[in-house]
Amino acid sequence: MPTTRNRRIRPEFVIVSLLLLIPLGAVIYCFQPRYATFSAPGEILSVRELGVNGSVHFCYVREGVVRNLYERWSVRQAFPEAVFAPADASAPDDLKWMEEEGAELRDDTILHALSVAEEMDEETWEEEEKANRLEQLIEKSGEYYGDSLGLMLAIGLFEESGNEDFSDGGFYIISGTGTMEADHTVGSVGAIRDKLLTAERHGVDYFFVPGDRDRFFYEGTGNEEEALHLAEELGLRLEVVPVDTLEEAINFLQRLNE
């Protein structure tokens, strides 16, 4: 009877196969869906970037979504201080919705800042002039979403209309965050930690935050309390300045320049 000969698997084939499986497994592991959101410190920008002749700065942070461990690693390389939070597969759609919603909120706070600045100006603005200015401001701020630039924009517009320079020729670096509401109050915002770190990194001397200690109606800690706590905890050099209204911010800056 004919017999069959068992073929022996050569060891080098086993080794090569295993060596090929290791990087393949690593690739699968790194690119397997693992959604997370992240936030990280960003930049401060002069209101002049929005076409306003003022000396103050607004602050923005970096936010986004990662889909896997490789993207998380890439973000970490670019922004070492990024903080991640687990998310589900709906995170990219949620971010898109947030950006669209943030664009509407941004346009609203720009309108409020413009109206409030007009109310504090001694001269009445022409309707056509105001409409054109609103359109220009919205266009120049198009790459930013969210309404946290409202307060600083209103301060910059006040400087412009009154020919003021609250930075004292650049001696002070002034920045901050907070919405501008139609009744002149400064509304609460998010990402306070990242904004404080951004301001500190850029040498800001005075950083305005919403004075919401008695009117923060959401879960968690209000902007004022959080900012003051973080400034002490992190040993920040900058001075946190809580303000309830635009008038409070203006009064502080005018006294500073005296």
Wavefront OBJ file of the C-alpha trace (Angstrom):
o trace
v 0.000 0.000 0.000
v 1.183 3.480 -0.726
v 1.950 5.579 2.313
v 1.805 9.359 2.925
v 4.739 11.264 4.250
v 4.024 13.923 6.900
v 5.455 17.206 5.785
v 7.380 18.939 8.460
v 6.759 22.681 8.904
v 10.033 24.493 8.769
v 10.706 26.586 11.890
v 11.708 29.651 9.897
v 8.229 29.772 8.353
v 6.683 29.806 11.813
v 8.998 32.579 12.937
v 8.299 34.701 9.862
v 4.542 34.193 10.252
v 4.677 35.253 13.880
v 6.778 38.298 13.025
v 4.194 39.325 10.442
v 1.320 38.848 12.871
v 2.826 41.164 15.489
v 2.646 44.391 13.416
v -0.699 43.318 11.968
v -2.066 42.864 15.476
v -0.620 46.211 16.513
v -2.277 47.930 13.553
v -5.621 46.322 14.332
v -5.294 47.323 17.992
v -4.353 50.939 17.190
v -7.071 51.460 14.583
v -9.875 49.646 16.362
v -12.689 52.165 16.999
v -12.261 53.797 20.413
v -13.985 57.162 20.362
v -13.052 59.995 22.700
v -13.419 63.753 22.837
v -10.501 65.985 23.739
v -9.764 69.557 24.745
v -6.415 71.318 24.967
v -5.015 74.823 25.480
v -5.130 77.025 22.381
v -4.229 80.631 21.607
v -5.110 84.190 22.503
v -5.877 86.549 19.632
v -6.157 90.310 19.559
v -9.600 91.685 18.744
v -7.758 93.438 15.917
v -7.903 90.061 14.147
v -11.661 90.646 13.949
v -11.216 94.153 12.585
v -11.754 95.938 15.928
v -9.383 98.726 16.941
v -8.881 97.543 20.506
v -6.003 96.235 22.617
v -7.608 93.269 24.398
v -7.550 89.599 23.426
v -10.039 86.784 23.259
v -9.098 83.208 24.064
v -9.893 79.976 22.255
v -9.065 76.340 22.988
v -8.681 73.263 20.821
v -11.436 70.655 20.877
v -12.168 67.624 18.769
v -12.880 63.916 18.470
v -10.486 60.980 18.049
v -11.685 57.679 16.624
v -8.923 55.312 17.702
v -5.696 55.004 19.693
v -3.536 56.170 16.785
v -5.475 59.444 16.491
v -5.267 59.860 20.256
v -1.502 59.402 20.088
v -1.263 61.951 17.251
v -3.245 64.529 19.226
v -1.094 63.881 22.292
v 2.060 64.522 20.256
v 0.693 67.842 18.991
v -0.942 68.935 22.265
v 0.718 67.242 25.285
v -1.744 68.835 27.720
v -4.822 67.463 25.930
v -7.454 65.887 28.176
v -9.542 63.019 26.782
v -13.003 61.787 27.748
v -14.549 58.498 26.536
v -17.282 58.861 23.919
v -19.372 56.675 21.640
v -19.660 56.423 17.871
v -22.029 59.394 17.771
v -19.221 61.746 18.905
v -18.302 63.039 15.385
v -21.959 63.868 14.662
v -22.311 65.465 18.098
v -19.242 67.623 17.422
v -20.635 68.717 14.059
v -23.926 69.662 15.713
v -22.044 71.519 18.460
v -20.074 73.504 15.875
v -23.254 74.451 14.021
v -24.968 75.433 17.267
v -21.821 77.270 18.359
v -21.808 79.303 15.155
v -25.339 80.547 15.889
v -24.414 81.384 19.470
v -21.303 83.217 18.236
v -23.377 85.370 15.892
v -25.811 86.181 18.716
v -23.069 87.270 21.121
v -21.449 89.410 18.396
v -24.782 91.171 17.867
v -25.122 91.717 21.619
v -21.552 93.034 21.896
v -22.209 95.483 19.076
v -25.521 96.649 20.572
v -24.098 97.025 24.077
v -21.121 98.999 22.767
v -23.519 101.275 20.898
v -25.580 101.851 24.060
v -22.443 102.868 25.948
v -21.270 105.162 23.164
v -22.243 108.826 23.273
v -23.082 108.842 19.568
v -25.898 106.890 17.892
v -24.805 104.604 15.079
v -26.563 104.539 11.731
v -28.555 101.332 11.129
v -26.769 100.634 7.857
v -23.396 101.207 9.510
v -24.296 98.828 12.337
v -25.567 96.153 9.918
v -22.395 96.350 7.825
v -20.211 96.131 10.922
v -22.131 93.103 12.178
v -21.655 91.363 8.845
v -17.915 92.096 8.871
v -17.468 90.825 12.429
v -19.340 87.601 11.694
v -17.282 87.040 8.562
v -13.937 87.610 10.300
v -14.842 85.336 13.223
v -16.077 82.535 10.958
v -13.324 80.070 11.881
v -14.260 80.201 15.584
v -17.395 78.730 17.073
v -19.018 79.372 20.409
v -19.976 82.597 22.128
v -17.132 82.981 24.621
v -15.526 85.851 22.678
v -18.474 88.174 23.406
v -17.118 89.996 26.456
v -13.701 90.762 24.991
v -15.236 91.838 21.701
v -17.502 94.269 23.563
v -14.514 95.683 25.474
v -12.610 96.091 22.209
v -15.544 97.906 20.609
v -15.736 100.203 23.644
v -12.026 100.970 23.275
v -12.511 101.697 19.600
v -15.481 104.034 20.045
v -13.799 105.949 22.874
v -10.288 105.903 21.420
v -9.073 104.033 24.521
v -6.100 101.720 25.028
v -6.571 99.631 28.147
v -3.263 97.849 27.571
v -1.414 101.126 28.260
v 0.536 100.892 25.028
v 1.064 97.148 25.365
v 2.270 97.276 28.975
v -0.592 94.982 30.058
v -1.754 91.858 28.245
v -5.499 91.580 28.831
v -7.621 88.617 27.859
v -10.719 86.816 29.051
v -13.764 84.734 28.274
v -17.514 85.044 28.646
v -20.584 85.694 26.541
v -22.090 89.126 26.067
v -25.811 89.239 26.752
v -28.288 91.881 25.640
v -28.724 93.107 29.241
v -24.935 93.729 29.551
v -24.365 90.653 31.758
v -21.451 88.291 31.128
v -22.640 84.727 30.532
v -20.953 81.496 31.639
v -18.853 79.411 29.249
v -16.935 76.132 29.173
v -13.305 74.947 29.102
v -12.168 77.305 31.859
v -9.099 75.215 32.741
v -7.769 75.148 29.178
v -8.440 78.871 28.744
v -6.559 79.742 31.922
v -3.605 77.593 30.842
v -3.678 79.251 27.409
v -3.667 82.731 28.954
v -0.860 81.871 31.374
v 1.248 80.436 28.566
v 0.885 83.676 26.585
v 1.833 85.972 29.455
v -1.604 87.407 30.153
v -1.676 89.787 33.126
v -5.438 90.050 33.686
v -7.952 87.396 32.671
v -11.681 88.173 32.847
v -14.165 85.429 33.681
v -17.935 85.555 34.227
v -18.786 86.552 37.788
v -21.414 83.827 38.048
v -20.975 82.717 41.661
v -24.570 83.671 42.524
v -26.190 82.878 39.180
v -24.662 79.639 37.892
v -27.714 77.415 37.479
v -26.101 74.369 35.882
v -24.540 71.263 37.384
v -21.016 71.550 38.693
v -18.884 74.545 39.564
v -19.440 78.005 38.114
v -16.790 79.814 36.069
v -15.824 82.253 38.814
v -15.322 79.618 41.499
v -13.534 77.229 39.141
v -11.176 79.894 37.782
v -10.167 81.211 41.200
v -9.601 77.685 42.504
v -7.510 76.648 39.483
v -5.413 79.817 39.569
v -4.470 79.067 43.168
v -4.050 75.317 42.638
v -1.839 75.734 39.562
v 0.077 78.715 40.947
v -0.771 80.915 37.978
v 0.887 84.319 37.680
v -2.071 85.992 35.986
v -4.848 87.700 37.952
v -8.350 86.286 37.540
v -10.922 89.093 37.345
v -14.561 87.969 37.758
v -17.059 90.440 36.291
v -20.835 90.313 36.287
v -21.392 92.958 33.588
v -19.524 94.780 30.853
v -19.599 97.920 33.009
v -17.691 96.111 35.774
v -14.991 95.113 33.297
v -14.724 98.655 31.909
v -14.536 100.152 35.405
v -11.749 97.751 36.365
v -9.735 98.620 33.253
v -10.213 102.354 33.657
v -9.004 102.190 37.268
v -6.076 100.059 36.136
v -4.986 102.760 33.713
v -5.317 105.540 36.276
l 1 2 3 4 5 6 7 8 9 10 11 12 13 14 15 16 17 18 19 20 21 22 23 24 25 26 27 28 29 30 31 32 33 34 35 36 37 38 39 40 41 42 43 44 45 46 47 48 49 50 51 52 53 54 55 56 57 58 59 60 61 62 63 64 65 66 67 68 69 70 71 72 73 74 75 76 77 78 79 80 81 82 83 84 85 86 87 88 89 90 91 92 93 94 95 96 97 98 99 100 101 102 103 104 105 106 107 108 109 110 111 112 113 114 115 116 117 118 119 120 121 122 123 124 125 126 127 128 129 130 131 132 133 134 135 136 137 138 139 140 141 142 143 144 145 146 147 148 149 150 151 152 153 154 155 156 157 158 159 160 161 162 163 164 165 166 167 168 169 170 171 172 173 174 175 176 177 178 179 180 181 182 183 184 185 186 187 188 189 190 191 192 193 194 195 196 197 198 199 200 201 202 203 204 205 206 207 208 209 210 211 212 213 214 215 216 217 218 219 220 221 222 223 224 225 226 227 228 229 230 231 232 233 234 235 236 237 238 239 240 241 242 243 244 245 246 247 248 249 250 251 252 253 254 255 256 257 258
